Protein backbone atom coordinates (compact mmCIF):
# COMPACT_ATOMS: atom_id res chain seq x y z
CA UNK A 1 0.00 0.00 0.00
CA UNK A 2 2.79 2.42 0.93
CA UNK A 3 4.50 1.72 -2.38
CA UNK A 4 1.30 2.44 -4.32
CA UNK A 5 0.80 5.71 -2.41
CA UNK A 6 4.35 6.79 -3.19
CA UNK A 7 4.11 5.92 -6.87
CA UNK A 8 0.73 7.62 -7.33
CA UNK A 9 1.64 10.82 -5.44
CA UNK A 10 1.76 14.12 -7.37
CA UNK A 11 5.29 15.51 -7.21
CA UNK A 12 5.73 19.05 -5.86
CA UNK A 13 7.85 21.19 -8.14
CA UNK A 14 9.01 23.81 -5.61
CA UNK A 15 10.07 21.79 -2.57
CA UNK A 16 13.84 22.27 -2.13
CA UNK A 17 13.77 21.09 1.49
CA UNK A 18 11.65 18.03 0.63
CA UNK A 19 8.84 18.91 3.00
CA UNK A 20 6.34 16.92 0.95
CA UNK A 21 8.48 13.83 0.41
CA UNK A 22 7.11 11.92 -2.59
CA UNK A 23 4.54 14.66 -3.18
CA UNK A 24 0.84 15.25 -2.62
CA UNK A 25 -1.31 12.18 -2.15
CA UNK A 26 -3.57 11.43 -5.10
CA UNK A 27 -6.33 9.10 -3.88
CA UNK A 28 -7.90 8.59 -7.31
CA UNK A 29 -4.59 7.65 -8.90
CA UNK A 30 -3.76 5.33 -5.98
CA UNK A 31 -7.09 3.48 -6.32
CA UNK A 32 -6.65 3.15 -10.09
CA UNK A 33 -3.13 1.81 -9.68
CA UNK A 34 -4.30 -0.71 -7.08
CA UNK A 35 -7.07 -1.94 -9.38
CA UNK A 36 -4.67 -2.26 -12.29
CA UNK A 37 -2.46 -4.51 -10.20
CA UNK A 38 -5.25 -6.90 -9.18
CA UNK A 39 -6.06 -10.09 -11.04
CA UNK A 40 -9.78 -10.73 -10.88
CA UNK A 41 -11.57 -13.94 -11.85
CA UNK A 42 -12.64 -12.27 -15.08
CA UNK A 43 -9.02 -11.47 -15.90
CA UNK A 44 -7.99 -15.04 -15.11
CA UNK A 45 -10.83 -16.45 -17.23
CA UNK A 46 -9.85 -14.16 -20.11
CA UNK A 47 -6.24 -15.32 -19.84
CA UNK A 48 -7.31 -18.99 -19.91
CA UNK A 49 -9.46 -18.41 -22.96
CA UNK A 50 -6.78 -16.38 -24.77
CA UNK A 51 -4.19 -19.10 -24.31
CA UNK A 52 -6.53 -21.87 -25.39
CA UNK A 53 -6.83 -23.66 -22.06
CA UNK A 54 -10.64 -23.63 -22.26
CA UNK A 55 -10.61 -25.37 -25.61
CA UNK A 56 -11.18 -29.13 -25.33
CA UNK A 57 -8.74 -29.67 -28.18
CA UNK A 58 -5.97 -28.38 -25.93
CA UNK A 59 -6.58 -31.22 -23.46
CA UNK A 60 -7.92 -33.92 -25.73
CA UNK A 61 -6.58 -34.91 -29.12
CA UNK A 62 -9.31 -36.83 -30.88
CA UNK A 63 -6.90 -37.87 -33.60
CA UNK A 64 -4.94 -39.95 -31.11
CA UNK A 65 -7.88 -42.33 -30.69
CA UNK A 66 -9.30 -44.42 -33.52
CA UNK A 67 -12.85 -44.43 -32.23
CA UNK A 68 -14.54 -46.84 -34.64
CA UNK A 69 -12.06 -49.74 -34.21
CA UNK A 70 -12.22 -49.34 -30.43
CA UNK A 71 -16.00 -49.49 -30.44
CA UNK A 72 -15.87 -52.57 -32.66
CA UNK A 73 -13.42 -54.22 -30.28
CA UNK A 74 -15.64 -53.64 -27.25
CA UNK A 75 -18.80 -54.74 -29.06
CA UNK A 76 -16.99 -57.76 -30.47
CA UNK A 77 -15.87 -58.91 -27.04
CA UNK A 78 -19.39 -58.60 -25.64
CA UNK A 79 -20.84 -60.42 -28.65
CA UNK A 80 -18.40 -63.28 -28.12
CA UNK A 81 -19.40 -63.49 -24.47
CA UNK A 82 -23.09 -63.39 -25.39
CA UNK A 83 -22.56 -66.12 -27.98
CA UNK A 84 -20.75 -68.41 -25.55
CA UNK A 85 -23.42 -67.77 -22.94
CA UNK A 86 -25.79 -69.78 -25.11
CA UNK A 87 -23.60 -72.84 -24.54
CA UNK A 88 -22.27 -72.23 -21.04
CA UNK A 89 -24.55 -70.82 -18.38
CA UNK A 90 -22.76 -68.07 -16.50
CA UNK A 91 -23.71 -64.75 -15.00
CA UNK A 92 -22.53 -61.35 -16.09
CA UNK A 93 -20.27 -59.85 -13.46
CA UNK A 94 -17.96 -56.90 -12.96
CA UNK A 95 -14.79 -59.02 -13.20
CA UNK A 96 -16.01 -60.41 -16.53
CA UNK A 97 -16.94 -56.96 -17.86
CA UNK A 98 -13.64 -55.49 -16.68
CA UNK A 99 -11.73 -58.25 -18.42
CA UNK A 100 -13.66 -57.70 -21.65
CA UNK A 101 -12.74 -54.01 -21.67
CA UNK A 102 -9.12 -54.57 -20.59
CA UNK A 103 -8.57 -57.15 -23.30
CA UNK A 104 -10.40 -55.42 -26.13
CA UNK A 105 -10.03 -51.63 -25.99
CA UNK A 106 -8.82 -50.49 -22.59
CA UNK A 107 -9.75 -47.01 -21.42
CA UNK A 108 -8.99 -45.76 -24.92
CA UNK A 109 -10.25 -42.21 -24.33
CA UNK A 110 -7.29 -41.60 -22.00
CA UNK A 111 -4.90 -41.84 -24.95
CA UNK A 112 -5.98 -38.43 -26.19
CA UNK A 113 -5.93 -36.75 -22.78
CA UNK A 114 -3.05 -34.36 -22.12
CA UNK A 115 -1.98 -32.96 -18.75
CA UNK A 116 0.22 -29.88 -18.90
CA UNK A 117 3.92 -30.47 -18.28
CA UNK A 118 3.50 -34.21 -17.64
CA UNK A 119 4.73 -37.07 -19.85
CA UNK A 120 2.15 -38.61 -22.14
CA UNK A 121 3.16 -42.27 -21.85
CA UNK A 122 1.20 -42.98 -18.61
CA UNK A 123 -2.00 -41.95 -20.39
CA UNK A 124 -1.10 -44.12 -23.36
CA UNK A 125 -0.52 -47.10 -21.07
CA UNK A 126 -3.79 -46.63 -19.16
CA UNK A 127 -5.65 -46.10 -22.43
CA UNK A 128 -4.32 -49.23 -24.11
CA UNK A 129 -5.73 -52.72 -24.26
CA UNK A 130 -3.55 -55.67 -23.31
CA UNK A 131 -2.41 -56.35 -26.91
CA UNK A 132 -1.38 -52.68 -27.23
CA UNK A 133 0.64 -52.49 -24.02
CA UNK A 134 3.81 -53.74 -25.67
CA UNK A 135 4.27 -50.54 -27.66
CA UNK A 136 2.23 -48.09 -25.57
CA UNK A 137 5.22 -46.40 -23.92
CA UNK A 138 6.90 -45.65 -27.23
CA UNK A 139 3.66 -44.53 -28.83
CA UNK A 140 3.89 -46.90 -31.79
CA UNK A 141 0.70 -48.11 -33.47
CA UNK A 142 2.27 -51.47 -34.31
CA UNK A 143 1.50 -54.37 -31.99
CA UNK A 144 4.13 -56.31 -30.11
CA UNK A 145 3.68 -60.01 -30.98
CA UNK A 146 4.39 -61.03 -27.38
CA UNK A 147 1.44 -58.97 -26.14
CA UNK A 148 -0.80 -59.36 -29.19
CA UNK A 149 -1.05 -63.11 -28.81
CA UNK A 150 -2.59 -65.83 -26.70
CA UNK A 151 0.38 -65.74 -24.31
CA UNK A 152 -0.94 -63.25 -21.71
CA UNK A 153 -4.49 -64.71 -21.65
CA UNK A 154 -2.96 -68.16 -21.18
CA UNK A 155 -0.94 -66.94 -18.20
CA UNK A 156 -4.00 -65.24 -16.67
CA UNK A 157 -6.14 -68.34 -17.08
CA UNK A 158 -3.42 -70.53 -15.58
CA UNK A 159 -3.12 -68.22 -12.56
CA UNK A 160 -6.76 -67.33 -11.90
CA UNK A 161 -8.94 -70.18 -13.17
CA UNK A 162 -9.11 -71.67 -9.69
CA UNK A 163 -10.20 -68.42 -8.04
CA UNK A 164 -13.95 -67.70 -7.78
CA UNK A 165 -13.92 -64.08 -8.99
CA UNK A 166 -10.62 -63.64 -10.77
CA UNK A 167 -11.33 -66.50 -13.17
CA UNK A 168 -14.05 -64.37 -14.76
CA UNK A 169 -11.59 -61.54 -15.24
CA UNK A 170 -9.21 -63.96 -16.97
CA UNK A 171 -11.99 -65.32 -19.19
CA UNK A 172 -13.22 -61.82 -20.03
CA UNK A 173 -9.69 -60.73 -20.85
CA UNK A 174 -9.23 -63.71 -23.15
CA UNK A 175 -12.42 -62.87 -25.05
CA UNK A 176 -11.44 -59.21 -25.19
CA UNK A 177 -8.03 -60.03 -26.63
CA UNK A 178 -9.68 -62.28 -29.22
CA UNK A 179 -11.92 -59.40 -30.32
CA UNK A 180 -9.04 -56.92 -30.36
CA UNK A 181 -6.84 -59.17 -32.48
CA UNK A 182 -9.67 -59.91 -34.90
CA UNK A 183 -10.47 -56.23 -35.48
CA UNK A 184 -6.78 -55.37 -35.74
CA UNK A 185 -6.27 -58.09 -38.34
CA UNK A 186 -9.13 -56.70 -40.40
CA UNK A 187 -8.33 -52.98 -40.11
CA UNK A 188 -4.68 -52.46 -39.22
CA UNK A 189 -2.60 -55.68 -39.14
CA UNK A 190 0.64 -53.97 -38.13
CA UNK A 191 2.87 -56.19 -36.00
CA UNK A 192 6.46 -55.57 -35.00
CA UNK A 193 8.96 -57.67 -36.95
CA UNK A 194 6.14 -59.11 -39.09
CA UNK A 195 5.15 -56.05 -41.08
CA UNK A 196 1.64 -55.17 -42.22
CA UNK A 197 0.91 -57.85 -44.79
CA UNK A 198 -0.48 -61.35 -44.92
CA UNK A 199 2.01 -62.69 -42.39
CA UNK A 200 0.99 -60.29 -39.64
CA UNK A 201 -2.71 -60.68 -40.48
CA UNK A 202 -2.42 -64.45 -40.29
CA UNK A 203 -0.56 -64.19 -36.99
CA UNK A 204 -3.28 -62.02 -35.45
CA UNK A 205 -6.13 -64.20 -36.71
CA UNK A 206 -4.46 -67.40 -35.53
CA UNK A 207 -3.96 -65.99 -32.05
CA UNK A 208 -7.52 -64.65 -32.00
CA UNK A 209 -8.78 -68.18 -32.69
CA UNK A 210 -6.51 -69.56 -29.99
CA UNK A 211 -7.88 -67.00 -27.52
CA UNK A 212 -11.43 -67.95 -28.44
CA UNK A 213 -10.64 -71.64 -27.95
CA UNK A 214 -8.95 -70.91 -24.63
CA UNK A 215 -11.96 -68.92 -23.44
CA UNK A 216 -14.30 -71.72 -24.46
CA UNK A 217 -12.29 -74.33 -22.56
CA UNK A 218 -12.03 -72.04 -19.54
CA UNK A 219 -15.78 -71.43 -19.53
CA UNK A 220 -16.44 -75.14 -19.67
CA UNK A 221 -14.16 -75.71 -16.71
CA UNK A 222 -15.63 -72.78 -14.76
CA UNK A 223 -19.26 -73.77 -15.32
CA UNK A 224 -18.60 -77.42 -14.51
CA UNK A 225 -16.94 -76.37 -11.27
CA UNK A 226 -20.00 -74.29 -10.34
CA UNK A 227 -22.50 -77.04 -11.15
Secondary structure, 3 states (H helix, E strand, C coil): CHHHHHHHCECCCCCCCCCCCCCECCHHHHHHHHHHHCCCHHHHHHHHHHCCCCCHHHHECHHHCCHHHHHHHHHHHHHHHHHHHCCCCCCCCHHHHHHHHHHHCCCHHHHHECCCCCCCHHHHHHCCCHHHHHHCCCCCCCECCCCCCCHHHHHHHHHHCCCCCHHHHHHHHHHHHHHHHHHHHHHCCCECCCECCHHHHHHHHHHHHHHHHHHHHHHHHHHHHHC
